[in-house]
């Protein structure tokens, strides 16, 4: 996955549950980038609220998961029908 530099999973020892911003902030620190330089992609409001709480540059909702457009739109800068559309944002 050439567009992904780091992943934190729910069962990782360093994981802090969403919507806390810790996971994004820790990844940014590890990679030496500012949160504003990142894109958080998710299909739940917890994902998107984590992006907003961390001051991520872009909070992207994808509708190919569990969230609906109506549910996700308040916390998303951009809404995509599918994860396949992400590359078009770059």
N, C-alpha and C positions, 0 to 999 in steps of 0.2 A: 504494500500500500504506500505508494510514493508520496502521497499528500499528507500522511500522518507521521508525526515525529515522536509522539509519546501517547500511551494509553494507560489509564488507570481503571482497573476493574473493581467491582463491588467487594470482591473477596481478597483484594490486596491488603497487606498489613498497613500500608500507608493511607488507605482510603478513609476519607471523612465523608459521611453521607450527604448527598445533595438535599437541599439546595445550598448548603454551605459552600463558600467560594474556595475553600482550601485546596481542593484537587487541582483546579485551574492555576491558582497562585503557585502551588508547589511545582507543577509542570513548567510554568513560565520561568521560575527561578532556576530550575534544573537546566533549561534550554537557553537561559540568558536572554529572554525576550520579555517585553512588557505585555500585560494582558490585553491592552488595546490593539496589539499586533496579532491577536488570535481570533479564530473562528470556533465557536462552540456549536455543534450540530446535535440536535436531540429531538426526541419524539414525545417528551413529557414536559409538563410545566416545571418539574424539579430540575430538569436539564437546563431549561431556558432561564429559570430564576438563578441558578448557579452562574450562568453566563453574565447576567445583569449584575449580580452581587460582586463578581470579580472584576467588573468593568471590561469584559471581553469586547473586542472590536466589533464583533458581529454575533448576534444570537439568531441561529437559523433553525427553524422548525421544519421537520419533514413529516409529511402526512402518510408515509408508508409504514408507520409504526402504530402506536396505540392512541395517540392524540388526534383530536379533530381540529379543523381550521378554527372553529369558534372557540374551542378551549385554549388553543395555543397562541392565538393572535395577540392577546394582551402582553405577552412576554417575548414576542419574536420581532426582530427587525425585518426578517425575510421569512416567507413560508414557501416551501417547495413541495411538490407533489410526491417526489421520490428522492432518495439519496443519490440516484443517478444524475440529478440535476446540479449537484454541488459544484462540479468542476466549472460549470458556466459562470459561477460567481467570481472566479479567480481572474 
